[in-house]
Amino acid sequence: MSSLTKRKTLSKHSSAKIAWTNEDIRSTDDISITMYWYIITMSWLGFFHPFKILKDGHKEIPLTKTKSSQCRKTVMHFGFCFSLALLLGIHSIRTIVGIFVGDLLDETRNFKLVYSTWVTLCFVTSASILYVSYKPEGICVFFDQWNKSREFAFTQLGIVTKTRTIKLKVKAYLIIALILLAVNVAATGILMFAGLGSASDSFIFVFSAPFKPTTTVKVFVYLSNCISGIPWLFPVIFFVLICSILKDDMETYNIFFNKQTKDSNGKIGKDLTRLRLVHLELCKTISSLDSSFSWLLFTWFVLNIANGCFIAFLLLNSSYDTFGTTVLVSWLITSFVYICATCISAAILHEKLTAHAPLEYLYDIDINDVKPEDQPQLYLFLSKLTSSSVGLTAFGLVTITKELLLTLAGLYLTYFFLLLQFR
């Protein structure tokens, strides 16, 4: 049976046909199924539970193709995910303890601190993703809301999008994640076992602390670092992918809104209520995403900014050999890219071309075409677009916008020039 036939069969028996219509094949498609390969890869790698996406009456079918019993399968997978998270937690504690082992003036202590921060970031990310995939209001609720907004957009306004394009994007992001993971595994293996000289031996000592770098310890550290690379890479790429698809959905809505306004010369009073409700559902989707990722965004910002500032301090105030300097610069670049990728992706959802774009189209509406009973809808729409901030936040403390990205860039530059002055 082809995948299309399976999807149609599942949709036929599903109590909630959740879809943004696929104009390629004229069928319904759950966004979780569209993102199947990325989600299931994260599940196979052991730090993401395959949340339930299809409903058949009161029964929920998880996103998996295995044939073992549901209870046994869930317990085994949870044990697998929890074991890896526990291993990363032990790995993080080991690196923190390693900072305080040895001479206080030992130059490797700086590298130990940077390395420990990275390991802690990986552990927190792994534990957070596992938690939000299980909690009742977590990732599964976000995908339910996302599907609801897509279904509502089609049933109310007939908006269509290309599911095939989204699937290609999902596969491209997955390939990028796997390539980066392979590079990280290979680089770690070369550093641990290739015998590159005294510089390499120093980093082996940093990675192995507080233990002596015996063969057993080196193998354990290598495996732990390889596992740490998974939550370091996959969640942030997953987040960027979600933001990219959401941006496409918002732009599709905005293009539809703009076309309707121009084609009818602003006389869209009869469609105003439906336009507002569709926009509201899309904004609820972003809010639901924020409830799952706001803590992670805050953690990513704090740890990467702290790591980046500390590495910059080391590069400007300490002298290292070429190998050590190269490693520090690489870590600095990855911290910078991490922050930029998350910040730009989140800021796009807040930008004028996405969440707040309908505001400029509302000004083109012929107010005489709006019936008195529809005017409250217009006021509610204007209030939503002008007085509320539609976007993602860092733990609810600040909405992530492009202005915040400029602020972070200014923070880095100011810190850099201060270090130069007091060097």
Secondary structure, DSSP 8 states (H G I E B T S, - for coil): --HHHHHHHHHHH-SS-----BTTTTB---HHHHTHHHHHHHHHTTSS---EEEEETTEEEES----S-HHHHHHHHHHHHHHHHHHHHHHHHHHHHHHTSS-TT-THHHHHHHHHHHHHHHHHHHHHHHHHHHSTTSHHHHHHHHHHHHHHHHHHH---B-HHHHHHHHHHHHHHHHHHHHHHHHHHHHHHHS---HHHHHHHHHHHTTS---HHHHHHHHHHHHHHHHHHHHHHHHHHHHHHHHHHHHHHHHHHHHHHHHHTTT--GGGHHHHHHHHHHHHHHHHHHHHHHHHHHHHHHHHHHHHHHHHHHHHHH----HHHHHHHHHHHHHHHHHHHHHHHHHHHTTSTTTTTTHHHHHTTS-GGGS-GGGHHHHHHHHHHHHHS--S-BSTTSSB--HHHHHHHHHHHHHHHHHHHHT-
